[in-house]
Amino acid sequence: MLIQNKPLSKDGVDSVPSNSLHYKEAHWRSIVKSISWRITGTIDTLILSWIITGQFKFAISIASAEVITKIILFYLHERVWDKIKIGKKVISPPDYQI
């Protein structure tokens, strides 16, 4: 099954034919997604570490240690998946304009 990104109107209905646009994720968008996901993940790690250890300072040190490495790993993961063709369909705009 192929999934396509389609723009939607304000009421959520397809507003542009599915064969007229092609989306490619920019590197900066992957970076922003990586950071937002990492913030969520770090909060989760902090809370779990605090519950498990019972020591807030220790939980902060655990959460701090994993922030940078996981941002880098997620970014690389996103870029690899952007190159994998499985489940993607190239959609070319029409050869004419109205």
C-alpha positions, 0 to 999 in steps of 0.5 A: 500500500502506498501512502501519498501526502496530499494537501487538504482544504480547511474542512479536511477534504482533498483540495488538489489532485493526488498526482499534482504535487511531490513532497520531499522532506528538507534536512532542516525539517528532519533536524527540527523533528529530531529536536522535538522528538528528543525533548519528548524522549528526554522528558520520558527518560527523566521521569522514568529514571526518577521513578526507578532511582528515586533520585532527581539529580541522578535522573537529570544526569541520565537524561542529560547523557542521552540527549545529544547522541539520540538527536544524532541517531534520530536524524541519521535514522530519518535520512536513511528512511528518506532514501528507502524507496519502499512505500514511496511513490514519485508523483510528477506534476502534469506537463501542462498548466491551467 
